[in-house]
Amino acid sequence: MAQQYYSVEQVAELLDLHVRTVRGYVRDGKLRATRIGKQYRIAREDLEEFTGAPRRPRRRRRRTPRRPRSCGSTGSAGTPPTGSPTPSRPC
């Protein structure tokens, strides 16, 4: 099986970090990487060792537009629904 490598940019996106932070980890020796030309490549196994768990690529969720709440949406006895961010909201 071929070994999978990530670029610094891909690791930064996977870990939700800035690219400079990932490069700093590589330079400090906290994250093992291989230099290919002028770029670093991080092996999947080294990334898993760094994070402590296997990483799967993040799935991007499609954002759906929020629908406005109707003025008549109240819970029982005229109280706002559970988990409502603003209990008294004028119509």
Buried (B, 14 or more C-beta within 10 A) or exposed (E): EEEEBBBBEBBBBBBEBEBEBBBEBBEEEEBBBEEEEEEBBBBEEBBEEBEEEEBEEEEEEEEEEEEEEEEEEEEEEEEBEEEBEEEEEEE
